[in-house]
Amino acid sequence: MTAQTDIEIIDRINQLRRERNAVILVHNYQLGEVQDIADFAGDSLELSRKAASTNADVIVFCGVHFMAETAKILSPEKTVLIPDLHAGCPMADMIDAARLREFKAQHPGLPVVAYVNTSAEVKAESDICVTSANALKVVESLDADEIIFVPDKSLGSYVASKTSKKVILYPGYCPTHHRILAQDVLRAKMEHPNAVVLAHPECTTDVVQLADVVASTSQMIRWVAEHDAEEIILCTERGIIHKLEKDNPGKRFYNPNSLNICPNMKKITLEKVLWSLEDMEHEVTVPEDIITRAKKAIDGMLSIG
């Protein structure tokens, strides 16, 4: 695709954005050219909260399906579109409402803590939600010595290592973060001995233990901006490097290996954003009763701060 075609597509997106009174939300892992057209870029919950605070009629969510659902939960009166219906999350797909009910039945009476990387139906079956940034704080706030944590066993394990509470883990995981291996991080550290290692808590425990800083994507972006480190090894999906390089010229960012790419996060393109706005597709809907119950779990988290 030529640069002129890119410009024409962006001009048309901007025209439709105004006509539809639309806001474009873009996750940190999206393609760079999609990040560049965002009204707001960030992590999933942060984006949904920003969209809810705008007067937009339409939300175009450039991320994966559970993120668009979360936007609909927080903005039920708005039209929420996802430019590619097939942009799903393998970890979110590892659990559904039926499997969660079965898991709860094996551990009766325990509060269910659900990572926001889950479907609306799973959130509705849970007591409270967490993000990768606030998971420990939320778990510590609960009046329970034992909790169920779904679906990410890696984030759950990280929380368990920091709390005295017993954390019962559901066996879900992020395939992209699990493709980052400890041996790759060790090799990267040898190749770049002055580099700081930042790891997302969705990584495996042995990778997290090698990190100098364990952080969500938003926390990584803030950390890099606030610290003097000039070389950083990033143990997360590589899409975040686009923003980090734009915001921090002169700093160098390294991937531990070539496998830290989420194919679902790369499904959305400029053309698909344009088509979504032209045809008002693909609309994400959530049943009212699910919205009510799922929002209660999200609001519980937000009330903790």
C-alpha positions as CSV (number, residue, x, y, z in Angstrom):
1,M,0.0,0.0,0.0
2,T,1.4,3.4,-1.0
3,A,1.9,6.3,1.4
4,Q,-0.6,8.3,-0.6
5,T,-3.2,5.5,-0.1
6,D,-2.5,5.6,3.7
7,I,-3.1,9.4,3.7
8,E,-6.4,9.0,1.8
9,I,-7.6,6.3,4.2
10,I,-6.7,8.4,7.2
11,D,-8.4,11.5,5.8
12,R,-11.6,9.4,5.2
13,I,-11.4,8.0,8.7
14,N,-11.1,11.5,10.1
15,Q,-14.1,12.7,8.1
16,L,-16.2,9.8,9.3
17,R,-15.0,10.2,12.8
18,R,-16.5,13.7,12.8
19,E,-19.7,12.7,11.0
20,R,-20.4,9.7,13.3
21,N,-19.3,11.5,16.5
22,A,-17.0,8.6,17.0
23,V,-14.0,8.1,19.3
24,I,-11.3,5.6,18.3
25,L,-9.7,3.6,21.1
26,V,-6.5,1.8,20.4
27,H,-4.7,-0.7,22.6
28,N,-0.9,-0.5,23.1
29,Y,-0.4,-3.8,21.2
30,Q,-2.0,-2.7,18.0
31,L,-0.2,-2.0,14.7
32,G,1.7,1.3,14.8
33,E,-0.3,2.9,12.0
34,V,-3.5,2.1,13.9
35,Q,-2.1,3.6,17.2
36,D,-1.3,6.8,15.3
37,I,-5.0,7.5,14.5
38,A,-6.2,7.0,18.1
39,D,-8.2,9.5,20.0
40,F,-7.0,7.5,23.1
41,A,-4.3,4.8,23.3
42,G,-3.6,2.7,26.3
43,D,-4.6,-0.5,28.1
44,S,-8.1,-1.9,27.8
45,L,-9.8,-0.7,31.0
46,E,-8.2,2.7,30.8
47,L,-9.5,3.1,27.3
48,S,-13.1,2.1,28.2
49,R,-13.2,4.5,31.1
50,K,-12.0,7.4,28.9
51,A,-14.6,6.5,26.3
52,A,-17.3,6.5,28.9
53,S,-16.3,10.1,29.9
54,T,-16.7,11.5,26.4
55,N,-19.8,12.6,24.6
56,A,-19.2,10.3,21.6
57,D,-22.1,8.4,20.2
58,V,-19.8,5.7,18.7
59,I,-16.8,3.8,20.1
60,V,-14.5,2.1,17.6
61,F,-12.4,-0.2,19.7
62,C,-9.1,-1.3,18.1
63,G,-8.3,-4.2,20.4
64,V,-9.7,-7.6,21.0
65,H,-13.3,-8.6,21.6
66,F,-13.4,-8.7,25.5
67,M,-12.1,-5.1,25.4
68,A,-15.0,-3.9,23.2
69,E,-17.4,-5.7,25.5
70,T,-15.9,-3.9,28.5
71,A,-16.5,-0.6,26.7
72,K,-20.1,-1.6,26.1
73,I,-20.5,-2.4,29.8
74,L,-19.2,1.0,30.8
75,S,-21.0,2.8,28.0
76,P,-24.3,0.9,27.3
77,E,-25.9,3.9,25.6
78,K,-23.1,4.1,23.0
79,T,-22.7,2.1,19.8
80,V,-19.5,0.0,20.2
81,L,-17.8,-1.3,17.0
82,I,-14.8,-3.7,16.6
83,P,-13.2,-3.5,13.2
84,D,-12.5,-7.2,13.0
85,L,-14.9,-9.7,14.5
86,H,-12.1,-12.4,14.6
87,A,-9.9,-10.3,16.9
88,G,-10.3,-12.5,20.0
89,C,-8.2,-13.3,23.0
90,P,-7.0,-16.9,23.4
91,M,-6.7,-16.5,27.2
92,A,-10.2,-15.0,27.5
93,D,-11.5,-18.0,25.5
94,M,-10.0,-20.5,27.9
95,I,-12.9,-19.8,30.3
96,D,-16.6,-19.2,29.8
97,A,-19.5,-18.8,32.2
98,A,-20.2,-22.5,32.4
99,R,-16.6,-23.5,33.1
100,L,-16.4,-20.8,35.8
101,R,-19.6,-22.0,37.5
102,E,-18.1,-25.5,37.5
103,F,-14.9,-24.2,39.0
104,K,-16.8,-22.3,41.6
105,A,-18.7,-25.4,42.5
106,Q,-15.4,-27.1,43.3
107,H,-14.5,-24.3,45.7
108,P,-17.8,-23.2,47.2
109,G,-18.2,-19.9,49.0
110,L,-14.9,-18.4,47.8
111,P,-14.9,-15.0,46.1
112,V,-14.1,-15.0,42.5
113,V,-11.5,-12.5,41.2
114,A,-11.6,-12.1,37.4
115,Y,-8.9,-10.5,35.3
116,V,-10.5,-8.0,33.0
117,N,-9.2,-10.1,30.1
118,T,-12.4,-12.1,30.2
119,S,-15.8,-12.1,28.5
120,A,-18.7,-10.1,29.8
121,E,-20.4,-13.3,30.9
122,V,-17.4,-14.4,33.0
123,K,-17.3,-10.9,34.6
124,A,-21.0,-11.3,35.4
125,E,-20.2,-14.6,37.2
126,S,-17.4,-13.0,39.3
127,D,-17.3,-11.0,42.5
128,I,-14.7,-8.4,41.4
129,C,-12.5,-7.6,38.5
130,V,-8.8,-6.7,38.4
131,T,-6.3,-5.4,36.0
132,S,-2.6,-6.4,35.8
133,A,-1.8,-3.0,37.4
134,N,-4.1,-3.3,40.5
135,A,-4.6,-7.1,41.0
136,L,-2.5,-7.2,44.2
137,K,-4.2,-4.2,45.7
138,V,-7.7,-5.5,44.9
139,V,-6.9,-9.0,46.3
140,E,-5.5,-7.6,49.5
141,S,-8.6,-5.5,50.0
142,L,-10.9,-8.5,50.1
143,D,-12.2,-9.8,53.4
144,A,-11.3,-13.4,52.6
145,D,-8.2,-15.5,53.3
146,E,-8.8,-17.6,50.2
147,I,-9.8,-16.5,46.7
148,I,-10.4,-18.0,43.3
149,F,-8.4,-16.2,40.5
150,V,-9.4,-16.5,36.9
151,P,-8.3,-17.0,34.2
152,D,-4.6,-16.1,34.1
153,K,-2.5,-18.5,36.2
154,S,0.6,-16.3,35.6
155,L,-0.9,-13.1,36.9
156,G,-2.5,-15.1,39.7
157,S,0.8,-16.7,40.6
158,Y,2.5,-13.3,40.8
159,V,-0.3,-12.0,43.1
160,A,0.0,-15.2,45.2
161,S,3.8,-14.5,45.6
162,K,3.0,-11.1,47.1
163,T,0.1,-11.9,49.4
164,S,-0.5,-14.1,52.4
165,K,-3.9,-15.1,51.0
166,K,-4.4,-18.5,49.4
167,V,-5.0,-18.0,45.7
168,I,-6.7,-20.9,43.8
169,L,-5.6,-20.6,40.2
170,Y,-7.6,-21.4,37.0
171,P,-5.2,-22.9,34.4
172,G,-5.5,-20.1,31.8
173,Y,-2.6,-18.2,30.3
174,C,-1.6,-15.8,27.5
175,P,0.1,-17.7,24.7
176,T,2.0,-14.6,23.5
177,H,3.5,-13.9,26.9
178,H,4.3,-17.5,27.5
179,R,6.4,-17.6,24.3
180,I,8.9,-15.3,26.0
181,L,11.3,-17.8,27.6
182,A,13.7,-17.3,30.5
183,Q,16.6,-18.4,28.3
184,D,15.8,-15.7,25.8
185,V,15.7,-13.1,28.6
186,L,19.1,-14.3,29.9
187,R,20.6,-14.1,26.4
188,A,19.2,-10.6,26.0
189,K,20.7,-9.6,29.3
190,M,24.1,-10.9,28.2
191,E,23.9,-9.1,24.9
192,H,22.7,-5.8,26.6
193,P,24.3,-5.9,30.1
194,N,23.2,-2.3,30.9
195,A,19.6,-2.9,30.0
196,V,16.7,-2.9,32.5
197,V,14.3,-5.8,32.2
198,L,10.6,-4.9,32.3
199,A,8.2,-7.8,32.3
200,H,4.4,-8.1,32.2
201,P,2.9,-10.3,35.0
202,E,1.3,-12.4,32.3
203,C,4.8,-13.8,31.6
204,T,5.8,-17.1,33.2
205,T,7.1,-17.1,36.7
206,D,10.7,-17.7,35.7
207,V,10.6,-14.7,33.4
208,V,9.0,-12.5,36.0
209,Q,11.8,-13.5,38.5
210,L,14.4,-12.2,36.0
211,A,12.8,-8.8,35.7
212,D,13.9,-5.6,37.3
213,V,10.4,-4.2,37.1
214,V,7.1,-6.1,36.8
215,A,4.4,-3.9,35.3
216,S,1.3,-3.5,33.2
217,T,1.6,-1.9,29.8
218,S,0.5,1.5,31.2
219,Q,3.0,1.2,34.1
220,M,5.7,0.3,31.6
221,I,5.0,3.4,29.6
222,R,5.1,5.6,32.7
223,W,8.2,3.9,34.1
224,V,10.2,4.4,30.9
225,A,9.2,8.1,30.8
226,E,10.1,8.7,34.4
227,H,13.5,6.9,34.6
228,D,16.8,7.5,33.0
229,A,17.5,3.9,31.7
230,E,18.5,4.2,28.1
231,E,18.3,0.5,27.3
232,I,15.2,-1.7,28.1
233,I,14.4,-5.3,27.5
234,L,10.7,-5.6,27.1
235,C,9.0,-8.9,28.1
236,T,5.6,-8.2,26.6
237,E,3.8,-7.9,23.3
238,R,6.1,-5.9,20.9
239,G,3.4,-3.5,19.7
240,I,4.1,-1.3,22.8
241,I,7.5,-0.5,21.3
242,H,5.9,1.8,18.7
243,K,4.7,4.3,21.4
244,L,7.8,3.9,23.6
245,E,10.1,4.8,20.7
246,K,7.9,7.8,19.7
247,D,7.8,9.1,23.3
248,N,11.4,8.4,24.2
249,P,13.7,9.2,21.3
250,G,17.3,8.1,22.0
251,K,16.2,5.1,24.2
252,R,16.6,1.6,22.9
253,F,14.2,-1.2,23.3
254,Y,14.9,-4.9,22.8
255,N,12.7,-7.9,22.3
256,P,13.9,-11.1,24.1
257,N,12.9,-13.2,21.0
258,S,10.9,-12.8,17.7
259,L,7.8,-14.6,19.0
260,N,6.3,-11.9,21.2
261,I,3.6,-11.0,18.7
262,C,-0.1,-11.4,19.3
263,P,-1.7,-12.3,15.9
264,N,-5.1,-11.3,17.1
265,M,-3.9,-7.8,18.1
266,K,-2.6,-7.4,14.5
267,K,-5.8,-8.2,12.8
268,I,-7.1,-4.6,12.8
269,T,-5.7,-2.4,10.0
270,L,-6.4,1.1,8.8
271,E,-8.6,-0.2,6.1
272,K,-10.7,-2.2,8.6
273,V,-11.1,0.9,10.8
274,L,-12.4,2.8,7.7
275,W,-14.8,0.0,6.7
276,S,-16.0,-0.2,10.3
277,L,-16.9,3.5,10.3
278,E,-18.3,3.4,6.7
279,D,-20.7,0.4,7.4
280,M,-21.1,0.8,11.2
281,E,-19.8,-2.7,11.6
282,H,-19.2,-4.8,13.6
283,E,-21.4,-3.8,16.5
284,V,-20.7,-5.4,19.9
285,T,-23.7,-6.1,22.0
286,V,-24.1,-7.4,25.6
287,P,-27.4,-8.5,27.2
288,E,-28.7,-6.0,29.8
289,D,-28.6,-8.5,32.6
290,I,-25.0,-9.4,31.9
291,I,-24.1,-5.7,31.7
292,T,-25.7,-5.1,35.1
293,R,-23.8,-8.0,36.8
294,A,-20.5,-7.5,35.0
295,K,-20.6,-3.7,35.8
296,K,-21.0,-4.5,39.5
297,A,-17.7,-6.5,39.4
298,I,-15.9,-3.7,37.5
299,D,-17.4,-1.0,39.8
300,G,-16.2,-3.0,42.8
301,M,-12.7,-2.8,41.5
302,L,-12.9,0.9,40.7
303,S,-14.2,1.7,44.2
304,I,-10.9,0.4,45.6
305,G,-8.9,2.9,43.5
